[in-house]
Amino acid sequence: MPFDLNPFPADTDHHAIWEMLVRKDVDGFVAQDWSIFAPSFKFDGFCGLDAKGLADPAAWEPRFPTVEAYRDAWLDDARRSAASRYAEDRRDALFRATNMLDIRVEGHTATARKTFDDAIALADGGSQELNWQSVFFCTKEEGAWKITGFVGFLPFTPNG
């Protein structure tokens, strides 16, 4: 089974949220092309928190007070990733590492928990670990889902 197969073929809301938060994010990231992911955001009132790998909310920071701040960090990460030498296809590895089955929709509001739990093999040996989770907040406006904010880089322990 391909890792980039949307697991929600019959549920239009879940399908759209997965496409926005997984496919557009990964495809834009690999291409270093923010324009692929940018339409997914609600710019007015957006806020992204960086949990810095910590479970304690007292340590979290509003590192992304605007979509533009998040865009800049996202593009920096995309450039660093593109400059790395991997022993496998980066797009395939990112889809393999990503799981977003926990989507909860209540009317025009949704949360989506995206986990990363795998590694990408590096060309010179070793691997780059991908191990964190993020919770996204979304709203549906004029028939389209938009990201209004998130708490990112939370610790993730599978089955924990």
N, C-alpha and C positions, 0 to 999 in steps of 0.2 A: 504494500500500500504506500503510495507517495505521501511524504510528510506534509506537503503543501495542499492537501485535500481538505476543503472546508468540511468540518464534522457536522454542520447544521444545514443539510440541503433542503429540509422541509419547513424550517422555522425562519421566516423572513427577517425578523428582528435579530435573532442570534446570528444568522448568516451574515447580515450586514455589519454587525459589530465585530465579528471575527475577521471579516474581510478588511475592515478599517484598521483594527488593532494588530493584526498578524500579517496578512499579505501586503498591505500598503506600507506598513512599517518595515518589514524585511526587504521587500523589493526596492523601496526608496533608499534604505540604508545601504544595501549592496551596490546600488547604482550611484550612491552619494548624491541623490536627487531629491531634495526636500519637496519639490513641487508634486511628487507622487503622494506624499503623506500630508502635506499642508491643508488640503481641503477637509481633512478629518477633524479639524479643530474649531472650536468656538472661541474666538479671540477675546470677546468682551467677558471679563470676569474670570478668565482662566487662572489657575494656580496649580503648580506642580511642586510637591514636597519631596525632598531627598531624605530617605530614612537612613542613609549611610550604612546599610547593613545591620542596623540596630532595631530591636523590637520596641525599645522605649520611646514613646512619642515625644518625651521631653528633649530628646537628642535630634529630632528631625528638624530640617531647615527648609524654609520656603525658597529653595535655590532657583526655582523657575517661576517667578511672579508674573511672567508674560509668556505667550507662545513664542515670541521672538527670542527670549532667553533660552527656552527649551530648544528651539531650532538651532541656535548657535552651538549648544552643547552636543546635540544630536549629530550635527554636521562634523564637529571636531571628532567625535567618536567614530563616525563613518569613515572619515579620512584616515584615522589611525588604523582602523580595521583593514581598510583597503591597502594600506602600506605594509601590512603584515604578510608574511609568507606562510600559507597554509598548505597542508598535505592533502587536503580534500576541498571539495566545492563548498565555499562559504555559505552560499544561499541554502543549499541542502542541509548543511550543518545547523544553521540558524533555525530553519523550520523543524528539524529533528529535535532541537533543544527546547523548542517553545511548545507550551501547552496552555490552551485557553478554553477549557470546557466549563469553567465556573462563571457563567454569565447570568445575571439576575435582572429581569425587566419588570418594572412596575409602571404601567402607563407610559409616559414619555421620559422616564428616568431609568437609568440602568447602571449597574456596576459590573465590571469585568475583571477577573483576577487572572493575570498572565504570569506563568511561571517559566523559569529557565532552569533546566537541570540536565546538563550534558557538558561536553567539551568539544572543541575543534582541534583536530590534530595539526600540529605545526610542522612545517617542512623540515626544520632542523632537529626534529624530535621533540618529545614532550607534547603538551597541549595547553590550550587556553580554556580555563574553566568558565562555565556559564552557570551560575548558581545564585539566583535571587528571584524575587517575585515583586510584582507591582499590581496595585489596585487602581483601576481607571474609573472615573465618573463620567457618565455620558448623558446627553439629552437629545431628544428627537424634536427637530424643528423643521417644519415644512417638508415632512416625510423623510428626512435624512438624519442619521445619527451623527453626533459631534462629540468630541472629547472636551469636557469642561475642566478637567483637572485629574490629578493622580497623586498617589503616594507611591514612590518608586524606590527601588533598591532595598526592599525589605528582605530580611533573612528568609531563607527557604530551606526547610528540611523535609524531604519526601517522607510521607507517612508519619510525620512528626507533629 
